[in-house]
């Protein structure tokens, strides 16, 4: 998760450090209430119109010592796939292909499929 405080270039905010700190405090309070630790979430002030702090750090937004938006996105790690759990593969569709046969199509949610595995599909309930 990344929190972006946008429109920092607007006439009402005008790159204001006080505006950024007020937003930071309000959002931090809310994040704590819903179970997140605000210290683990990047807070990034940005201006989309001026492209400030989106790709690289901007001197206009020195109110934050954190990363630019692109740097914050690069810091997000890919979630660990639950490969230690049983195979769960909901079917999306089934194709009948001449010369090949019936081909089930779906996405592996948990578990692993390995070459040579025999998988039986069934209905729920």
N, C-alpha and C positions, 0 to 999 in steps of 0.2 A: 504494500500500500504506500502511496505517496500522496502527501497533501500539497496542493498547489494553491498559493494565494495569488490569484490572477488579477488583471486590470490594475497592476501597481502603477501604471503610467496615467491612469485616469485623473481628471482634474480634481476629484474629491480626495484621492489618495496621494497623488503626486510623489510617488516613491517614498512615502512617509514611513519611517522606522516605527513610529508610534502605532500606525495603522496595522503594520505587519505584526508587531508584538501583541496588539489587542486580538487580532485574528488567531494568532498562535495560542494565546491563553484560552480563548473561547473554545477552539477546536480541541485543545489538549484536555480541557475539562470534560467535554463530551466523549472523547475517545476513552478516557479513564472510566466513565460511567458504563460504557458498553464493553469493557474488558480488554482494551488495548493499552499498551505502554507507549505513550507519546515519544519517549526517548528513543524508541526503536523505529520510528517512522520519520522519513525525511520530510522536512517542511521546506518547500521551495517557492520563494516569491518570483513571479514571472510577469512579463508583459508580452502577450502574443503579438500585439500590433507592432511593437518596437523590436520584437524577438529578443528581449532582454532576459538573460538567465535561462534561455531554453536550450541552446546548444552549448554555449560556453558561459562561464561566469561573467557577470556584468558589473562594472563599477557603479552603475546607477542603483544597483540593489545590494549594496554592502551591508544592509541591515541583517543579512543572514550570512553565516559563515559556512553554511552547508553547500551541497553540490548543486550544479545546474540540473535542469530537468533531464537532459540526456545522460548525465553522469548518474543521477538517481535511478534512472531506468536500467542502466548498465549494472548497477549494484544489486538488482533484484535477482535472486537465484531461482533456478527452475525448481518447482516443487518436487519432492521425492515421490516417485511412484510407489504405491503400496504393493510391491512384488512379493512380499512375504505373506499375503493373504490369498485365500482361494480364488480361482479364476472366476471373474464376473465379466461376461461379454454379452451385453444386451444386443439383440439383433436389430439392425436398422432395416434390412431388406434381404430378400432371397432371390437370386437370379438363376434361371435355368439356361445354361449355355450349351448349345449343341456341340457334341464331341468332347465336352469336358464334364458336364453334369450339373448338379445343383451346387451353387456357390453361396453360402451364407455370408452376409456383410454386416459388420458391427465394429465397435470400438472396445478394446480391452480396458475396463475400468480398474480392475485389480487382478493380481496374479500375473502369470506368464504363459505364453504359448511357445512351446519348443518344437523343433522339427521331430516328426515321428509320433507326436502325441495324438491320441485318439480322443476326440471331443464329441460328446453327445448333447444335442440341444433338446430342450423340452419346454413345455408351457408352464406358466406360473399358475399355481392353484390347482 
